């Protein structure tokens, strides 16, 4: 299943309280339980944004979830590859 990175522009997102974030998580999960072909992996709160990682069959499901949950989905990008520090070792052996 494709993996997507979603940028949600939310002013002062980094200042949201734990209760606000729990509410957003609860809302998101409530909508996701009614949907097939989409799974929330993790989100990162930074500045005026929340960056979310989702597995989904397609971008349309990401947009459908955002609309139903009441969240913006300002930019949706399919993740084509993932790299991490272990790649240093891979490069040494190629």
C-alpha positions in Angstrom: 0.0 0.0 0.0 1.4 3.4 -0.8 2.6 5.7 2.0 1.8 9.4 2.0 3.1 12.5 3.8 0.4 15.0 4.5 1.1 18.6 5.5 -1.7 20.2 7.5 -1.4 24.0 7.9 -2.7 24.7 11.4 -1.7 28.1 12.9 0.0 27.7 16.2 -0.1 23.9 16.0 2.9 23.6 18.2 1.1 25.5 20.9 -1.9 23.0 20.9 -2.6 21.5 24.3 -2.4 17.8 25.0 -6.2 17.9 25.3 -6.5 19.5 21.8 -4.2 16.9 20.3 -6.1 14.1 22.0 -9.3 15.5 20.6 -7.8 15.7 17.1 -6.5 12.1 17.4 -9.9 10.9 18.6 -11.7 12.6 15.8 -9.2 11.2 13.2 -9.5 7.6 14.6 -13.3 7.9 14.7 -13.4 8.6 11.0 -10.7 6.1 10.1 -12.7 3.3 11.8 -15.4 3.8 9.2 -13.0 3.7 6.3 -11.2 0.9 4.5 -7.9 1.2 2.7 -6.3 3.9 4.9 -4.2 3.7 8.1 -2.7 6.5 10.2 1.0 5.7 11.0 2.2 8.8 12.9 2.1 12.6 13.0 4.7 15.3 13.9 3.7 18.7 15.3 6.0 21.5 14.2 5.4 25.2 14.2 2.2 26.0 12.2 1.9 22.5 10.8 1.1 18.9 11.6 2.9 16.4 9.3 1.1 13.1 9.1 2.2 9.8 7.7 -0.5 7.5 6.3 -0.8 4.3 4.4 -3.6 4.5 1.9 -4.7 2.9 -1.3 -4.8 6.3 -3.0 -4.7 10.1 -2.4 -8.5 10.3 -2.7 -8.8 8.4 0.5 -6.5 10.9 2.3 -8.7 13.7 1.0 -11.9 11.9 2.0 -10.6 11.4 5.5 -9.4 15.0 5.9 -12.8 16.3 4.8 -14.8 14.0 7.1 -12.5 14.7 10.1 -12.5 18.4 9.5 -8.8 18.7 9.0 -6.9 20.5 6.2 -4.8 18.5 3.9 -2.8 21.3 2.3 -0.2 19.1 0.6 -0.2 15.3 0.0 2.9 13.6 -1.3 3.4 10.0 -2.0 6.6 8.7 -0.3 8.7 7.0 -2.9 11.6 5.8 -0.7 12.8 6.0 2.8 16.4 6.5 3.8 18.0 6.5 7.3 21.4 6.5 8.9 22.0 2.8 8.1 22.3 3.8 4.4 25.8 5.0 5.3 26.7 1.3 5.6 24.9 0.4 2.4 26.9 3.0 0.5 30.2 1.6 1.8 29.4 -1.8 0.3 28.3 -0.8 -3.1 
